[in-house]
Amino acid sequence: MAEALAREVGAETLLLDPLDGMTETEIKAGQDYLYGMRENLQNLKKALN
């Protein structure tokens, strides 16, 4: 529903990861809790600008 609304108004959707569980693939790629928090921060900064 969020993506449909975003298309209608010409907006972009961004993900805020709840970080409740990381997959083995993500961990092997070096994506830990802090990595996820930094990604969330970047998306919040982008949304608020």
C-alpha positions as CSV (number, residue, x, y, z in Angstrom):
1,M,0.0,0.0,0.0
2,A,2.9,2.4,0.8
3,E,4.4,1.8,-2.6
4,A,1.2,2.4,-4.4
5,L,0.7,5.7,-2.5
6,A,4.3,6.7,-3.3
7,R,3.8,6.1,-7.0
8,E,0.6,8.2,-7.0
9,V,2.4,11.2,-5.4
10,G,5.8,10.7,-7.0
11,A,7.5,9.8,-3.8
12,E,10.1,7.2,-2.9
13,T,9.7,4.5,-0.1
14,L,12.7,3.8,2.1
15,L,13.3,0.9,4.5
16,L,13.9,1.1,8.2
17,D,15.2,-2.3,9.2
18,P,14.0,-3.4,12.6
19,L,17.3,-5.4,13.0
20,D,15.5,-8.2,14.7
21,G,17.5,-10.9,13.0
22,M,20.3,-11.0,10.5
23,T,20.8,-13.8,8.0
24,E,24.0,-15.7,7.7
25,T,24.6,-14.2,4.3
26,E,24.4,-10.7,5.8
27,I,26.7,-11.6,8.6
28,K,29.2,-13.1,6.2
29,A,29.1,-10.0,4.1
30,G,30.1,-8.0,7.2
31,Q,26.7,-6.5,7.9
32,D,26.4,-6.4,11.6
33,Y,24.0,-4.5,14.0
34,L,26.0,-1.2,13.6
35,Y,25.9,-1.6,9.8
36,G,22.1,-1.8,10.0
37,M,21.8,1.2,12.3
38,R,24.0,3.2,9.9
39,E,21.7,2.2,7.0
40,N,18.7,3.2,8.9
41,L,20.3,6.6,9.8
42,Q,21.1,7.3,6.1
43,N,17.4,6.5,5.2
44,L,16.1,8.8,7.9
45,K,18.4,11.6,6.8
46,K,17.3,11.2,3.2
47,A,13.6,11.2,4.2
48,L,13.9,14.3,6.4
49,N,15.8,16.4,3.8
